[in-house]
Amino acid sequence: MRGDLPDEETAAALRERLRAADESIGTPAGLWDRVGATAPAAPVRRSSLPRRLPPLVAGAAAVLVALVVLGTWWLARPDRADGPPAGPGPVTVTVHNAEEACRELRTVECSLRLAKDPYAVYAAEGNRAGRVWHGDSMTALCVVADGTLVEDEEGVSSSRWYLVSENGVEGWLPGVRTRNTAEVRTCTAEESRRRGTG
């Protein structure tokens, strides 16, 4: 045993002090009233929608889904390419020569080639349908986006080719030979195989 009191006496003294401290603590006024009063429960909200859709709404939804499916099939059907071309009609495009020195001259050296075939080599000997010069206006009938890649003298390249026609000459103008900003419709499969005539 160490200290002035034995262990049991120390524990009893501590219990007595705690009891006295507990009794000296008062309960705040109105605490039991506040604890006893419970907040009103929030009302349970029920969905205003019925659990099942009325038959009329379900039928309308089914018809809408059927129309969407039918419309998608109609737009993507395989025989559509042989139908009438979609998109805007003919558009006027202006020929652009990247070489500034040739923009004012209408010489053979400054002419630009119209090709017979947009999928053949542009500079091939037999792929010439006619000549055009900077500033010429041509009627673009349609465009293909997957033709032979052509690069102009400024390094601009494109695989777009316009089927153009003017003054009895029809041929394919490389996209790098114009600075067109108007929308031109995509050529049909038949048009994309069309050979230019000079």
C-alpha positions as a LaTeX table, in Angstrom:
\begin{tabular}{lrrr}
\hline
Residue & $x$ (\AA) & $y$ (\AA) & $z$ (\AA) \\
\hline
Met1 & 0.00 & 0.00 & 0.00 \\
Arg2 & 1.41 & 3.38 & $-0.98$ \\
Gly3 & 0.23 & 6.85 & 0.00 \\
Asp4 & $-1.93$ & 7.86 & 2.94 \\
Leu5 & $-5.03$ & 5.71 & 2.17 \\
Pro6 & $-5.46$ & 2.10 & 1.12 \\
Asp7 & $-6.78$ & 1.37 & $-2.44$ \\
Glu8 & $-10.38$ & 0.71 & $-1.36$ \\
Glu9 & $-10.51$ & 3.89 & 0.64 \\
Thr10 & $-9.12$ & 5.86 & $-2.35$ \\
Ala11 & $-11.79$ & 4.43 & $-4.65$ \\
Ala12 & $-14.53$ & 5.23 & $-2.13$ \\
Ala13 & $-13.24$ & 8.80 & $-1.79$ \\
Leu14 & $-13.25$ & 9.24 & $-5.59$ \\
Arg15 & $-16.81$ & 7.90 & $-5.84$ \\
Glu16 & $-17.95$ & 10.32 & $-3.15$ \\
Arg17 & $-16.38$ & 13.26 & $-4.97$ \\
Leu18 & $-17.98$ & 12.27 & $-8.30$ \\
Arg19 & $-21.42$ & 11.93 & $-6.67$ \\
Ala20 & $-21.07$ & 15.40 & $-5.10$ \\
Ala21 & $-20.01$ & 16.87 & $-8.45$ \\
Asp22 & $-22.94$ & 15.19 & $-10.21$ \\
Glu23 & $-25.42$ & 16.57 & $-7.70$ \\
Ser24 & $-24.03$ & 20.08 & $-8.05$ \\
Ile25 & $-24.76$ & 20.13 & $-11.79$ \\
Gly26 & $-28.22$ & 21.56 & $-12.46$ \\
Thr27 & $-30.52$ & 20.81 & $-15.36$ \\
Pro28 & $-31.11$ & 23.81 & $-17.61$ \\
Ala29 & $-34.62$ & 25.21 & $-17.46$ \\
Gly30 & $-36.98$ & 23.76 & $-20.08$ \\
Leu31 & $-34.56$ & 21.03 & $-21.22$ \\
Trp32 & $-36.98$ & 18.18 & $-20.56$ \\
Asp33 & $-39.76$ & 20.03 & $-22.37$ \\
Arg34 & $-37.60$ & 20.48 & $-25.44$ \\
Val35 & $-36.43$ & 16.87 & $-25.42$ \\
Gly36 & $-39.93$ & 15.53 & $-24.90$ \\
Ala37 & $-41.42$ & 17.56 & $-27.72$ \\
Thr38 & $-40.73$ & 15.77 & $-31.02$ \\
Ala39 & $-40.64$ & 17.54 & $-34.32$ \\
Pro40 & $-43.60$ & 16.77 & $-36.58$ \\
Ala41 & $-42.74$ & 14.07 & $-39.07$ \\
Ala42 & $-42.46$ & 15.22 & $-42.65$ \\
Pro43 & $-45.40$ & 13.97 & $-44.70$ \\
Val44 & $-44.60$ & 11.13 & $-47.04$ \\
Arg45 & $-44.94$ & 12.37 & $-50.60$ \\
Arg46 & $-46.29$ & 10.00 & $-53.11$ \\
Ser47 & $-45.62$ & 10.28 & $-56.79$ \\
Ser48 & $-48.49$ & 11.80 & $-58.69$ \\
Leu49 & $-47.74$ & 9.50 & $-61.64$ \\
Pro50 & $-49.59$ & 6.22 & $-61.73$ \\
Arg51 & $-47.54$ & 3.08 & $-61.47$ \\
Arg52 & $-48.67$ & 1.89 & $-64.91$ \\
Leu53 & $-48.94$ & 3.99 & $-68.03$ \\
Pro54 & $-52.41$ & 4.28 & $-69.45$ \\
Pro55 & $-52.90$ & 2.15 & $-72.57$ \\
Leu56 & $-53.20$ & 5.26 & $-74.78$ \\
Val57 & $-49.76$ & 6.58 & $-73.73$ \\
Ala58 & $-48.16$ & 3.15 & $-74.16$ \\
Gly59 & $-49.69$ & 2.84 & $-77.64$ \\
Ala60 & $-48.46$ & 6.29 & $-78.66$ \\
Ala61 & $-44.94$ & 5.43 & $-77.46$ \\
Ala62 & $-44.97$ & 2.21 & $-79.50$ \\
Val63 & $-46.09$ & 4.09 & $-82.62$ \\
Leu64 & $-43.33$ & 6.69 & $-82.11$ \\
Val65 & $-40.66$ & 3.99 & $-81.80$ \\
Ala66 & $-41.97$ & 2.30 & $-84.95$ \\
Leu67 & $-41.84$ & 5.59 & $-86.88$ \\
Val68 & $-38.25$ & 6.24 & $-85.80$ \\
Val69 & $-37.17$ & 2.75 & $-86.86$ \\
Leu70 & $-38.97$ & 3.06 & $-90.20$ \\
Gly71 & $-37.49$ & 6.51 & $-90.86$ \\
Thr72 & $-33.96$ & 5.29 & $-90.07$ \\
Trp73 & $-34.37$ & 2.35 & $-92.42$ \\
Trp74 & $-35.71$ & 4.62 & $-95.17$ \\
Leu75 & $-32.73$ & 6.99 & $-94.90$ \\
Ala76 & $-30.15$ & 4.19 & $-94.83$ \\
Arg77 & $-31.74$ & 1.74 & $-97.27$ \\
Pro78 & $-29.28$ & 0.15 & $-99.73$ \\
Asp79 & $-31.03$ & 1.31 & $-102.93$ \\
Arg80 & $-31.00$ & 4.98 & $-101.89$ \\
Ala81 & $-27.83$ & 5.75 & $-103.87$ \\
Asp82 & $-29.75$ & 5.08 & $-107.12$ \\
Gly83 & $-32.54$ & 7.51 & $-106.15$ \\
Pro84 & $-32.57$ & 11.25 & $-106.66$ \\
Pro85 & $-29.52$ & 13.09 & $-105.32$ \\
Ala86 & $-29.96$ & 14.70 & $-101.92$ \\
Gly87 & $-28.69$ & 18.10 & $-100.85$ \\
Pro88 & $-28.43$ & 21.48 & $-102.53$ \\
Gly89 & $-28.44$ & 21.89 & $-106.28$ \\
Pro90 & $-25.56$ & 23.13 & $-108.43$ \\
Val91 & $-23.23$ & 25.67 & $-106.79$ \\
Thr92 & $-20.91$ & 28.17 & $-108.47$ \\
Val93 & $-17.26$ & 27.76 & $-107.49$ \\
Thr94 & $-14.34$ & 29.98 & $-108.45$ \\
Val95 & $-11.04$ & 28.55 & $-109.68$ \\
His96 & $-8.05$ & 29.43 & $-107.50$ \\
Asn97 & $-4.42$ & 29.33 & $-108.65$ \\
Ala98 & $-1.94$ & 29.20 & $-105.76$ \\
Glu99 & 0.78 & 30.80 & $-107.91$ \\
Glu100 & 0.31 & 34.56 & $-107.63$ \\
Ala101 & 2.30 & 35.25 & $-110.80$ \\
Cys102 & $-0.26$ & 33.25 & $-112.83$ \\
Arg103 & $-3.39$ & 34.84 & $-111.44$ \\
Glu104 & $-3.54$ & 37.58 & $-114.09$ \\
Leu105 & $-2.21$ & 35.56 & $-117.04$ \\
Arg106 & $-4.36$ & 33.34 & $-119.28$ \\
Thr107 & $-1.48$ & 31.48 & $-120.85$ \\
Val108 & $-1.13$ & 27.74 & $-121.32$ \\
Glu109 & 1.60 & 27.71 & $-118.65$ \\
Cys110 & $-0.78$ & 29.32 & $-116.13$ \\
Ser111 & $-3.77$ & 27.12 & $-116.90$ \\
Leu112 & $-5.03$ & 24.53 & $-114.45$ \\
Arg113 & $-6.20$ & 21.10 & $-115.48$ \\
Leu114 & $-9.68$ & 19.65 & $-115.22$ \\
Ala115 & $-9.35$ & 15.88 & $-114.86$ \\
Lys116 & $-11.41$ & 13.16 & $-116.53$ \\
Asp117 & $-11.19$ & 10.86 & $-113.50$ \\
Pro118 & $-10.91$ & 12.02 & $-109.87$ \\
Tyr119 & $-9.49$ & 8.62 & $-108.86$ \\
Ala120 & $-6.64$ & 8.60 & $-111.40$ \\
Val121 & $-3.29$ & 10.37 & $-111.13$ \\
Tyr122 & $-4.03$ & 14.08 & $-111.63$ \\
Ala123 & $-1.02$ & 14.78 & $-113.88$ \\
Ala124 & $-1.35$ & 11.60 & $-115.97$ \\
Glu125 & $-1.23$ & 12.30 & $-119.71$ \\
Gly126 & $-4.67$ & 10.87 & $-120.48$ \\
Asn127 & $-6.39$ & 12.48 & $-117.49$ \\
Arg128 & $-7.16$ & 15.87 & $-119.02$ \\
Ala129 & $-10.72$ & 17.05 & $-119.66$ \\
Gly130 & $-9.98$ & 20.74 & $-120.18$ \\
Arg131 & $-8.23$ & 23.87 & $-118.95$ \\
Val132 & $-9.33$ & 26.59 & $-116.55$ \\
Trp133 & $-7.68$ & 29.73 & $-115.20$ \\
His134 & $-7.65$ & 31.63 & $-111.93$ \\
Gly135 & $-10.93$ & 33.47 & $-111.38$ \\
Asp136 & $-13.03$ & 31.31 & $-113.74$ \\
Ser137 & $-16.51$ & 30.55 & $-112.43$ \\
Met138 & $-17.61$ & 26.95 & $-112.76$ \\
Thr139 & $-20.87$ & 25.18 & $-111.91$ \\
Ala140 & $-20.15$ & 22.45 & $-109.36$ \\
Leu141 & $-22.68$ & 19.66 & $-109.79$ \\
Cys142 & $-21.46$ & 17.49 & $-106.90$ \\
Val143 & $-18.35$ & 16.53 & $-104.91$ \\
Val144 & $-16.46$ & 13.35 & $-103.97$ \\
Ala145 & $-14.34$ & 13.33 & $-100.83$ \\
Asp146 & $-12.24$ & 10.23 & $-101.51$ \\
Gly147 & $-10.50$ & 11.06 & $-104.78$ \\
Thr148 & $-6.77$ & 11.15 & $-105.45$ \\
Leu149 & $-4.90$ & 13.35 & $-102.96$ \\
Val150 & $-3.61$ & 16.51 & $-104.68$ \\
Glu151 & $-1.27$ & 19.15 & $-103.23$ \\
Asp152 & $-0.98$ & 22.68 & $-104.62$ \\
Glu153 & 2.09 & 24.90 & $-104.84$ \\
Glu154 & 1.48 & 26.33 & $-101.34$ \\
Gly155 & 1.37 & 22.87 & $-99.74$ \\
Val156 & $-2.42$ & 22.73 & $-99.33$ \\
Ser157 & $-3.67$ & 19.20 & $-99.99$ \\
Ser158 & $-7.12$ & 17.68 & $-100.45$ \\
Ser159 & $-8.78$ & 14.52 & $-101.74$ \\
Arg160 & $-12.03$ & 16.43 & $-102.54$ \\
Trp161 & $-12.93$ & 16.75 & $-106.21$ \\
Tyr162 & $-15.77$ & 18.79 & $-107.73$ \\
Leu163 & $-17.59$ & 17.65 & $-110.86$ \\
Val164 & $-17.79$ & 20.97 & $-112.71$ \\
Ser165 & $-19.31$ & 22.10 & $-115.95$ \\
Glu166 & $-19.00$ & 25.32 & $-117.93$ \\
Asn167 & $-19.28$ & 26.26 & $-121.62$ \\
Gly168 & $-19.66$ & 22.65 & $-122.78$ \\
Val169 & $-16.66$ & 21.41 & $-120.80$ \\
Glu170 & $-17.21$ & 18.96 & $-117.97$ \\
Gly171 & $-14.47$ & 17.65 & $-115.71$ \\
Trp172 & $-13.21$ & 17.20 & $-112.18$ \\
Leu173 & $-11.66$ & 20.19 & $-110.39$ \\
Pro174 & $-9.39$ & 19.29 & $-107.45$ \\
Gly175 & $-10.47$ & 20.84 & $-104.17$ \\
Val176 & $-7.10$ & 22.58 & $-103.85$ \\
Arg177 & $-7.90$ & 24.54 & $-107.02$ \\
Thr178 & $-10.81$ & 26.39 & $-105.41$ \\
Arg179 & $-11.52$ & 28.08 & $-102.10$ \\
Asn180 & $-15.17$ & 27.07 & $-102.07$ \\
Thr181 & $-17.17$ & 27.88 & $-98.92$ \\
Ala182 & $-20.62$ & 26.80 & $-100.17$ \\
Glu183 & $-22.08$ & 23.36 & $-99.46$ \\
Val184 & $-22.00$ & 21.08 & $-102.49$ \\
Arg185 & $-23.95$ & 17.85 & $-102.44$ \\
Thr186 & $-22.13$ & 14.51 & $-102.47$ \\
Cys187 & $-22.03$ & 12.75 & $-105.83$ \\
Thr188 & $-24.10$ & 9.61 & $-106.26$ \\
Ala189 & $-22.26$ & 6.36 & $-107.04$ \\
Glu190 & $-23.10$ & 6.82 & $-110.73$ \\
Glu191 & $-21.85$ & 10.43 & $-110.82$ \\
Ser192 & $-18.60$ & 9.59 & $-109.06$ \\
Arg193 & $-17.76$ & 7.21 & $-111.94$ \\
Arg194 & $-18.57$ & 9.85 & $-114.57$ \\
Arg195 & $-15.69$ & 10.64 & $-116.91$ \\
Gly196 & $-15.01$ & 14.28 & $-117.75$ \\
Thr197 & $-15.27$ & 15.36 & $-121.38$ \\
Gly198 & $-13.23$ & 18.14 & $-122.91$ \\
\hline
\end{tabular}
